[in-house]
Amino acid sequence: MESKIMIDKMLPEDWEKVREIYLEGIATGNATFQKDAPSWEEWDNNHLSTCRMVARLEDEVLGWVALTPVSNRYVYAGVAEVSVYINQMSKGKRIGSLLLRTLIEESEQNGFWTLQSGIFPENVASLRLHKKYGFREVGRRERIGEMDGAWRDIILLERRSNEVGGNERGL
């Protein structure tokens, strides 16, 4: 019987594998401005408790996805920033698609009407993945942050739900 990839809720005991995947992304220089992965407590405090998922193949975590609130203000309660990371050995195997599609469904079930992501222009695979799932480019934030002595741009993408937040009625 062939093993099947499962999208599952991220558990605290997944943190070490999730952290390893995050560190792989950091090492590419094109995934985040972060230079190191935080502790579990810091990561847990900065990410929403809903919509945290991992892709599993048996006991192995192949990738993860989570949401970060864009603001603590009540009016932005349905807006979140997406993080999606895949381990290097699993790239090109549709793990990102499985995770992002599931995240979108889960986010809508939890009342999110806007998902956004800031992606380095050099991260072509991530840009392509997001656009595949309805994210559209809304702008370029030029020289938004310095990294290793160079100023970097990010492409700002967003996805508006057709199910939540007034968009289902064409508002």
Protein Blocks (a to p, Z undefined) as FASTA:
>chain_A
ZZddddddddfklmmmmmmmmmmmmmnopmbfbfbdcdfklmmmmpcfehpacddehjbc
fbdcddddfbfbfklmmgccddddddfklgonlmmmmmmmmmmmmmmmnopabdcddddf
klmmlmmmmmmnopacfbdcehkbceehiacdddddddddfkgghlmnoZZ
